[in-house]
Amino acid sequence: MVSIRKKKINRKEYLYAEYSFRLPDGKIKKISKLIRKKDDSGSKEIKSYFLKKEQEAYKKYALKTYKEDSILTKEKIAKIESFKAEYRQLIRNLTKKQMKDILDRFSVNFTYESNAIEGNSLTLKDVNLILNENIVPKGKDLREVYETRNTRIANEMLFKNKIKISIRDIIKLHSVLIRDTGVKDGFKKLPNYLLMRDVRTTPPEKTDQEMQALIESYNKLKEKEHPVKLAAEFHGRFEKIHPFEDGNGRVGRILINAILLERGYPPLIVRKTVRPSYFNALEAYDNGHKTKLQRFILEKLEKTFKNFFKVYVDYL
């Protein structure tokens, strides 16, 4: 929030608009800007000034904290940090109703695309009718309808900050996503095989151990690696483990967003049209080539931000 402060300099009184925000390391950064009158504090010019300063602060922090490489170049890091600042400004400046409308639109599209990747035949129109009108189109598979409703509930949990990267929350998320679909909850009891990738998933007897190791690794890396790289690494390992009987892809894509949102970044959508390149990136990760998945996650973050959030930022 922007506040107003009066300052006396050489016996003259001046008005300043002041704005503060928290950096990832917990430090508070304060910025002030001289204004002529109180009403100026809410002007587009002042908001743009503070946004630019916030973007610069995030860029400086990220470039100091995270290593540049062939995927996360200095320019890419700067762009992502700009998205972060704009997304945070959006959340702060929109009303609850406005933000709900945007997230509802995001959730419908995420639900449709994520489920379609796994073979769900419902159209975007079907998903919209089910989620926003509570109408089930005739002749549709009830399992697909339940998957749709369940994914909406999972996204509501996500945006209410109720999904953390922990064994308990991951199992709970899976339980929500497979409710009423006939899939058993909890870690798998039988081996699973992937038709689209030439990889052996973790056997059932080692799943709990591998998931514990994944969480430990995530906790060690989350203060060192850029969240985009962290999300790609976590997703690649999670999908290779494939800890559940079914629903691993849908769980994994929500967990990508849980990692991004926890660090203040906007969420992303993986569209069904990029399904082949998505599975190619996962297969490359399985074979030890991690950069392809990192580049894929980065591209989807950029595209989703531009398609879902950037247009609203421009109107603030």
C-alpha positions as CSV (number, residue, x, y, z in Angstrom):
1,M,0.0,0.0,0.0
2,V,1.1,3.6,-0.8
3,S,1.1,5.9,2.2
4,I,1.6,9.7,2.6
5,R,4.2,11.3,4.7
6,K,5.0,14.9,5.4
7,K,8.6,16.0,5.7
8,K,10.1,19.4,6.7
9,I,13.2,20.5,4.9
10,N,14.6,23.9,5.6
11,R,11.3,24.8,7.3
12,K,9.3,24.0,4.2
13,E,6.8,21.1,4.3
14,Y,6.8,18.5,1.5
15,L,4.5,15.6,0.7
16,Y,6.0,12.2,-0.1
17,A,4.3,9.0,-1.3
18,E,5.9,6.0,0.4
19,Y,5.8,2.4,-0.6
20,S,7.4,-0.7,1.0
21,F,7.8,-4.3,0.0
22,R,9.5,-7.4,1.2
23,L,12.5,-9.0,-0.6
24,P,12.8,-12.8,-0.7
25,D,15.3,-12.7,2.1
26,G,12.8,-11.1,4.4
27,K,14.2,-7.6,4.3
28,I,11.8,-4.7,3.9
29,K,12.7,-2.1,1.2
30,K,11.1,1.4,1.4
31,I,10.8,3.8,-1.5
32,S,9.5,7.4,-1.5
33,K,8.6,9.9,-4.2
34,L,7.9,13.6,-3.9
35,I,4.3,14.6,-4.8
36,R,2.5,17.9,-5.0
37,K,-0.8,16.8,-3.4
38,K,-2.3,13.8,-1.7
39,D,-4.3,12.7,-4.7
40,D,-1.2,12.2,-6.7
41,S,-0.3,9.2,-4.6
42,G,-2.8,7.1,-6.4
43,S,-1.9,8.3,-9.9
44,K,-0.8,5.9,-12.7
45,E,2.6,7.8,-12.8
46,I,3.3,7.1,-9.1
47,K,2.2,3.5,-9.4
48,S,4.5,3.0,-12.4
49,Y,7.4,4.6,-10.6
50,F,7.0,2.2,-7.6
51,L,6.5,-0.8,-9.8
52,K,9.7,0.0,-11.7
53,K,11.6,0.4,-8.4
54,E,10.2,-2.9,-7.2
55,Q,11.2,-4.7,-10.4
56,E,14.7,-3.3,-10.1
57,A,15.1,-4.5,-6.5
58,Y,13.9,-8.0,-7.4
59,K,16.2,-8.1,-10.4
60,K,19.2,-7.0,-8.3
61,Y,18.4,-9.6,-5.6
62,A,17.9,-12.4,-8.1
63,L,21.1,-11.6,-10.1
64,K,23.1,-11.5,-6.8
65,T,21.5,-14.7,-5.4
66,Y,21.2,-17.0,-8.4
67,K,23.7,-18.2,-10.9
68,E,23.2,-17.3,-14.6
69,D,23.4,-20.1,-17.2
70,S,22.4,-20.9,-20.7
71,I,18.7,-21.1,-19.8
72,L,18.4,-18.6,-17.0
73,T,20.5,-15.8,-18.6
74,K,20.8,-12.4,-17.1
75,E,18.1,-11.1,-19.5
76,K,15.7,-14.0,-18.7
77,I,16.1,-13.6,-14.9
78,A,15.4,-9.9,-15.3
79,K,12.3,-10.6,-17.3
80,I,11.0,-13.2,-14.8
81,E,11.6,-10.8,-11.9
82,S,9.6,-8.1,-13.8
83,F,6.7,-10.6,-14.1
84,K,7.0,-11.3,-10.3
85,A,6.7,-7.6,-9.4
86,E,3.8,-7.1,-11.8
87,Y,1.9,-10.1,-10.5
88,R,2.4,-9.0,-6.9
89,Q,1.2,-5.5,-7.8
90,L,-1.9,-7.1,-9.5
91,I,-2.8,-9.0,-6.3
92,R,-2.4,-5.9,-4.2
93,N,-4.4,-3.5,-6.3
94,L,-7.3,-5.5,-7.5
95,T,-10.5,-6.0,-5.4
96,K,-11.2,-9.5,-4.2
97,K,-14.0,-9.9,-6.8
98,Q,-11.7,-8.8,-9.6
99,M,-8.9,-11.2,-8.5
100,K,-11.5,-14.0,-8.1
101,D,-12.7,-13.5,-11.7
102,I,-9.1,-13.7,-13.0
103,L,-8.3,-16.8,-11.0
104,D,-11.6,-18.4,-12.1
105,R,-10.6,-17.8,-15.7
106,F,-7.2,-19.2,-15.0
107,S,-8.6,-22.2,-13.2
108,V,-11.0,-23.2,-16.0
109,N,-8.2,-23.1,-18.5
110,F,-5.7,-24.9,-16.3
111,T,-8.3,-27.6,-15.5
112,Y,-9.2,-28.1,-19.1
113,E,-5.6,-28.2,-20.4
114,S,-4.1,-30.3,-17.6
115,N,-6.9,-32.9,-17.8
116,A,-6.7,-33.0,-21.6
117,I,-3.0,-33.9,-21.5
118,E,-4.0,-37.0,-19.6
119,G,-6.8,-37.9,-22.2
120,N,-9.8,-36.3,-20.6
121,S,-12.2,-35.7,-23.6
122,L,-14.2,-32.7,-22.1
123,T,-14.0,-29.5,-24.2
124,L,-13.2,-26.1,-22.8
125,K,-16.9,-25.3,-23.1
126,D,-17.8,-28.4,-21.2
127,V,-15.4,-27.5,-18.4
128,N,-16.7,-24.0,-18.2
129,L,-20.3,-25.3,-17.9
130,I,-19.4,-27.7,-15.2
131,L,-17.3,-25.3,-13.1
132,N,-19.2,-22.0,-13.6
133,E,-22.7,-23.0,-14.4
134,N,-22.8,-26.3,-12.4
135,I,-24.2,-28.0,-15.5
136,V,-23.1,-31.5,-16.6
137,P,-23.3,-31.8,-20.4
138,K,-25.3,-34.9,-21.5
139,G,-23.5,-38.1,-22.4
140,K,-20.2,-37.2,-20.7
141,D,-18.2,-39.7,-18.7
142,L,-18.8,-39.1,-15.0
143,R,-15.2,-39.9,-14.2
144,E,-14.1,-37.0,-16.4
145,V,-16.7,-34.7,-14.8
146,Y,-15.3,-35.6,-11.3
147,E,-11.7,-35.0,-12.5
148,T,-12.8,-31.6,-13.6
149,R,-14.5,-30.6,-10.4
150,N,-11.7,-32.1,-8.3
151,T,-9.1,-30.0,-10.2
152,R,-11.0,-26.9,-9.5
153,I,-11.0,-27.7,-5.8
154,A,-7.3,-28.4,-5.9
155,N,-6.7,-25.0,-7.6
156,E,-8.7,-23.3,-4.9
157,M,-6.5,-24.9,-2.3
158,L,-3.4,-23.7,-4.3
159,F,-4.4,-20.1,-4.4
160,K,-5.4,-20.1,-0.7
161,N,-1.8,-21.2,0.0
162,K,-2.9,-24.6,1.4
163,I,-0.5,-26.7,-0.7
164,K,3.1,-27.0,0.6
165,I,5.9,-29.1,-0.7
166,S,5.5,-31.9,1.9
167,I,4.6,-35.6,1.8
168,R,1.4,-34.9,3.8
169,D,0.2,-32.1,1.4
170,I,1.1,-34.0,-1.7
171,I,-0.8,-37.0,-0.6
172,K,-3.8,-34.8,0.4
173,L,-3.6,-33.1,-3.0
174,H,-3.7,-36.4,-4.8
175,S,-6.6,-37.5,-2.6
176,V,-8.6,-34.4,-3.7
177,L,-7.8,-34.9,-7.4
178,I,-8.9,-38.6,-7.6
179,R,-12.0,-38.3,-5.4
180,D,-14.9,-40.4,-6.8
181,T,-12.8,-41.6,-9.8
182,G,-12.2,-45.1,-8.6
183,V,-8.4,-44.5,-8.1
184,K,-6.9,-45.6,-4.8
185,D,-5.4,-42.8,-2.7
186,G,-2.0,-43.0,-1.1
187,F,1.3,-44.1,-2.7
188,K,1.1,-46.9,-5.3
189,K,0.9,-50.5,-4.3
190,L,1.7,-51.9,-7.7
191,P,4.3,-50.9,-10.4
192,N,3.3,-48.4,-13.0
193,Y,4.6,-48.1,-16.5
194,L,4.7,-45.0,-18.8
195,L,3.6,-45.4,-22.4
196,M,5.0,-42.1,-23.6
197,R,8.4,-42.4,-22.0
198,D,11.1,-45.1,-21.9
199,V,11.8,-45.0,-18.2
200,R,11.4,-47.3,-15.2
201,T,9.4,-45.6,-12.5
202,T,10.3,-46.1,-8.8
203,P,9.0,-49.5,-7.5
204,P,6.3,-49.3,-4.9
205,E,8.5,-50.6,-2.0
206,K,10.9,-47.7,-2.6
207,T,8.4,-44.9,-3.4
208,D,8.1,-43.5,0.2
209,Q,11.9,-43.4,0.5
210,E,12.4,-41.7,-2.9
211,M,9.6,-39.1,-2.1
212,Q,11.3,-38.3,1.3
213,A,14.6,-37.8,-0.5
214,L,12.9,-35.6,-3.1
215,I,11.4,-33.4,-0.3
216,E,14.8,-33.2,1.5
217,S,16.5,-32.2,-1.8
218,Y,13.9,-29.5,-2.5
219,N,14.4,-28.0,1.0
220,K,18.1,-27.9,0.6
221,L,17.9,-26.2,-2.9
222,K,15.1,-23.8,-2.4
223,E,17.3,-21.0,-1.0
224,K,20.0,-21.6,-3.6
225,E,18.3,-22.3,-6.9
226,H,16.0,-19.9,-8.9
227,P,12.4,-21.0,-8.4
228,V,12.0,-21.7,-12.1
229,K,14.9,-24.1,-12.1
230,L,13.8,-25.5,-8.7
231,A,10.2,-26.2,-10.1
232,A,11.7,-28.0,-13.2
233,E,14.0,-30.1,-11.1
234,F,11.2,-31.1,-8.7
235,H,8.8,-31.8,-11.5
236,G,11.3,-34.0,-13.4
237,R,12.1,-36.1,-10.3
238,F,8.5,-36.3,-9.2
239,E,7.3,-37.6,-12.6
240,K,10.1,-40.1,-12.7
241,I,9.2,-41.5,-9.3
242,H,5.5,-41.5,-10.4
243,P,4.4,-42.2,-6.7
244,F,0.7,-42.7,-7.3
245,E,-1.5,-45.3,-9.1
246,D,-2.9,-42.6,-11.3
247,G,-3.1,-38.8,-11.4
248,N,0.7,-38.2,-11.2
249,G,0.8,-35.7,-14.1
250,R,-2.1,-33.6,-12.7
251,V,-0.6,-33.6,-9.2
252,G,2.8,-32.7,-10.6
253,R,1.6,-29.7,-12.6
254,I,-0.2,-28.2,-9.6
255,L,3.0,-28.7,-7.6
256,I,4.9,-26.7,-10.1
257,N,2.6,-23.8,-9.4
258,A,2.8,-24.4,-5.7
259,I,6.5,-23.8,-5.9
260,L,6.2,-20.7,-8.0
261,L,3.4,-19.1,-6.0
262,E,5.2,-19.8,-2.7
263,R,8.0,-17.5,-3.9
264,G,5.7,-14.9,-5.3
265,Y,5.8,-15.8,-9.0
266,P,2.7,-16.2,-11.2
267,P,1.4,-19.7,-12.0
268,L,1.7,-21.4,-15.4
269,I,-0.4,-23.6,-17.7
270,V,0.9,-26.5,-19.8
271,R,-1.4,-26.7,-22.8
272,K,-2.5,-30.0,-24.5
273,T,-1.1,-28.6,-27.8
274,V,2.4,-28.9,-26.4
275,R,1.9,-32.4,-25.1
276,P,4.6,-33.9,-27.4
277,S,7.3,-31.4,-26.4
278,Y,6.3,-31.7,-22.8
279,F,6.8,-35.4,-22.8
280,N,10.0,-35.0,-24.8
281,A,11.3,-32.6,-22.1
282,L,10.4,-35.1,-19.4
283,E,12.1,-37.9,-21.3
284,A,15.2,-35.8,-21.7
285,Y,15.2,-35.2,-18.0
286,D,15.0,-39.0,-17.4
287,N,18.1,-39.4,-19.5
288,G,20.1,-36.8,-17.5
289,H,19.5,-33.8,-19.8
290,K,17.8,-31.3,-17.5
291,T,18.0,-28.1,-19.5
292,K,15.2,-29.0,-21.9
293,L,12.7,-29.2,-19.0
294,Q,14.0,-26.0,-17.5
295,R,13.6,-24.2,-20.8
296,F,10.1,-25.7,-21.2
297,I,8.9,-24.5,-17.8
298,L,10.4,-21.0,-18.4
299,E,8.6,-20.7,-21.7
300,K,5.3,-21.7,-20.2
301,L,5.7,-19.2,-17.4
302,E,6.4,-16.4,-19.8
303,K,3.5,-17.3,-22.1
304,T,0.9,-17.8,-19.3
305,F,1.8,-14.5,-17.7
306,K,1.4,-12.6,-21.0
307,N,-1.9,-14.4,-21.8
308,F,-3.6,-14.3,-18.3
309,F,-2.1,-11.5,-16.2
310,K,-0.1,-9.0,-18.2
311,V,-3.2,-7.5,-19.8
312,Y,-4.6,-6.6,-16.4
313,V,-1.4,-5.1,-15.2
314,D,-1.5,-2.6,-18.1
315,Y,-4.8,-1.2,-16.8
316,L,-3.7,-0.6,-13.2
